[in-house]
Amino acid sequence: MRYAVLGTGQVGHTLGGRLVELGHEVRLGSRTRDNTAAVQWAAAAGPAGSAGTFAEAAEFGEVVVNAVGGRVALAALEAAGAQNLEGKVVVDVSNPLAYEEGELRLSPVGSDSVGEQIQRAFPHARVVKSLNTVNCRVMVDPASVPGEHNVFVCGDDPGAREQVTALLGEFGWPADRVLDLGGIRAARAVEMWLPLWVGLFQKFGHGEFNLEVRRAR
């Protein structure tokens, strides 16, 4: 399958690299075609990897992965072009996290989410929020954290959620550890986990941890 991965940071590189390892074709998208990080990634990825603008990547991909920061996600997807997102699954792994005046803040928070904003802005895309609750290593290698820990999916299109659940399975997430939260409104809850995640990161000194949801039998 052909994937567009929007974003040239550590998350984009990690997801794109793992998708190539799994036998997919990946185009890494950025604001400019000559973005140094994207060009270097594509050269290292081999024939299955390429680089281009956000629009070129989104046109190429059968599935689009939003791996830019949550605060700039809408701008990146607008640059990708609504026509290049129409009918496609858009996997949003971003978080609206930023430090402002020395304080960690989310925006939007509580009454909205990045996932919902993307779905409203691109009503013909099939947006699924997932993987934003773990760091990029755990995203593509859940076995790096012991135990039966969980990852979440939410989105208004049931078929899109199923498709993303299958992708998570390729990354190593068993289907019974993927918790389907229903519609995209649930993105509010998983995005609000991030301040606690940051606190735990500061306590542990690394990001190789995750939540395990245990239910009474």
C-alpha positions in Angstrom: 0.0 0.0 0.0 1.1 3.6 -0.6 1.3 5.8 2.5 1.7 9.6 2.8 3.4 10.6 6.1 3.2 14.3 6.7 5.9 15.5 8.9 9.7 15.2 9.0 10.3 15.0 12.7 11.1 11.9 14.8 7.5 10.7 14.7 7.3 10.9 10.9 10.7 9.3 10.4 9.8 6.4 12.7 6.4 5.7 11.2 7.6 6.1 7.7 10.6 3.8 8.3 8.5 1.1 9.9 6.0 1.2 7.0 8.8 0.7 4.5 10.1 -2.2 6.6 6.7 -3.7 6.4 6.8 -3.6 2.6 4.8 -0.4 1.9 5.7 2.6 -0.2 6.0 5.8 1.7 6.3 9.4 0.6 7.3 11.8 3.4 5.7 15.2 3.1 6.9 18.6 4.1 6.4 22.2 3.2 9.0 22.2 0.5 10.2 19.5 -1.9 13.8 20.0 -1.0 13.4 19.7 2.8 16.7 18.3 4.0 15.3 16.0 6.6 12.8 14.5 4.1 15.4 14.1 1.3 17.9 12.4 3.6 15.2 10.1 5.0 14.1 9.1 1.5 17.7 8.4 0.4 18.2 6.1 3.4 14.8 4.4 3.0 15.6 3.0 -0.5 13.3 2.6 -3.5 10.2 2.4 -1.4 10.8 5.8 0.2 10.4 9.2 -1.4 9.9 12.8 -0.4 7.8 15.7 -1.6 5.6 18.5 -0.6 2.5 17.9 1.6 0.4 18.0 -1.5 2.6 15.6 -3.5 2.7 13.2 -0.5 -1.1 13.3 0.0 -1.8 12.7 -3.7 0.6 9.7 -3.6 -0.8 8.1 -0.5 -3.8 5.7 -0.4 -3.7 6.5 3.4 -2.5 9.7 4.9 -0.8 9.9 8.3 -0.7 13.3 10.0 2.6 13.3 12.0 3.0 17.0 12.3 2.3 18.8 15.6 -1.3 19.3 16.5 -1.0 23.1 16.5 0.0 23.1 12.8 -2.0 20.1 11.7 -4.8 22.0 9.9 -2.3 24.2 8.0 -0.3 21.1 6.9 -3.5 19.3 5.7 -4.7 22.5 4.0 -1.4 22.5 2.1 -1.9 18.9 1.3 -5.2 19.8 -0.4 -8.7 18.7 0.3 -8.9 17.0 -3.1 -5.9 14.8 -2.1 -7.7 13.7 1.1 -11.1 13.0 -0.2 -12.3 9.5 0.6 -9.0 8.6 2.2 -8.3 7.4 5.7 -6.4 10.1 7.5 -4.6 8.8 10.6 -4.1 11.7 13.1 -1.3 10.9 15.6 -0.8 14.5 16.7 -1.3 16.3 20.0 -2.1 20.0 20.5 0.7 20.4 23.0 2.9 23.5 23.5 4.8 25.3 26.1 3.5 28.9 26.5 5.1 31.2 29.0 6.8 28.3 30.7 3.5 26.3 31.1 2.5 23.1 29.3 -0.8 23.8 27.6 -3.3 22.0 25.2 -5.3 24.0 22.7 -7.9 22.9 21.8 -8.9 21.1 25.0 -12.0 19.8 26.7 -14.7 21.0 24.3 -12.9 20.2 21.0 -9.9 18.3 19.7 -7.5 18.3 16.8 -9.1 15.1 15.5 -12.5 16.8 15.4 -11.1 20.0 13.8 -9.5 17.9 11.0 -12.8 16.0 10.4 -14.8 19.3 10.3 -12.3 20.9 7.9 -12.2 17.9 5.6 -15.6 16.3 5.8 -14.9 13.9 2.9 -11.8 12.5 4.6 -12.1 9.5 6.9 -10.3 10.7 10.0 -9.1 8.3 12.7 -7.3 9.4 15.9 -4.8 6.9 17.1 -1.3 6.3 18.5 -1.1 9.8 20.1 -0.9 8.3 23.6 2.5 6.7 23.2 5.9 7.8 22.0 7.0 6.9 18.4 9.1 3.9 19.4 6.1 2.3 21.2 3.9 3.2 18.3 5.8 0.8 16.0 7.1 -1.6 18.6 4.6 -2.2 21.3 6.7 -5.2 22.6 9.2 -2.6 23.8 6.9 -2.2 26.8 6.0 -5.4 28.7 2.4 -6.3 29.5 -0.9 -6.1 27.7 -1.0 -2.4 27.4 -3.5 -0.6 25.1 -3.8 1.8 22.2 -7.0 3.6 21.1 -8.8 4.4 17.9 -11.7 6.7 17.3 -13.3 8.1 14.2 -16.8 8.5 12.7 -16.3 5.9 9.9 -16.4 2.3 11.3 -14.6 1.0 8.2 -11.8 3.5 8.6 -11.4 2.4 12.3 -11.2 -1.2 11.2 -8.5 -0.3 8.6 -6.4 1.5 11.1 -6.8 -1.4 13.6 -5.4 -3.6 10.9 -2.5 -1.3 10.4 -1.8 -1.3 14.1 -1.8 -5.1 13.9 1.0 -4.8 11.4 2.9 -2.7 13.9 2.5 -5.5 16.5 -0.6 -4.4 18.4 -3.0 -7.4 18.9 -6.6 -6.6 18.0 -7.8 -7.2 21.5 -5.4 -4.5 22.8 -6.8 -1.9 20.4 -9.7 -0.2 22.2 -12.3 1.3 19.8 -13.8 4.4 21.4 -16.3 5.1 18.7 -16.7 8.5 17.1 -14.1 11.2 16.6 -15.5 13.1 19.6 -13.5 10.7 21.8 -10.3 12.3 20.5 -10.9 15.0 23.2 -10.2 12.4 25.9 -7.1 10.8 24.4 -5.6 14.2 23.6 -6.1 15.3 27.2 -3.9 12.3 28.4 -0.8 14.2 27.2 -0.1 16.4 30.3 -0.1 13.2 32.4 2.1 11.5 29.8 4.6 14.3 30.0 4.6 14.2 33.8 5.4 10.4 33.7 8.1 11.0 31.1 9.7 13.5 33.4 9.4 11.0 36.3 10.8 8.0 34.4 13.3 9.8 32.2 12.1 8.1 29.1 9.0 7.5 27.0 8.9 3.7 26.9 5.7 3.2 29.0 2.0 3.0 28.4 -1.4 2.5 29.9 -3.0 -0.9 30.5 -6.7 -1.0 30.9 -8.0 -3.8 33.0 -11.6 -4.8 33.2 -13.5 -6.8 35.7 -14.5 -10.2 34.3 
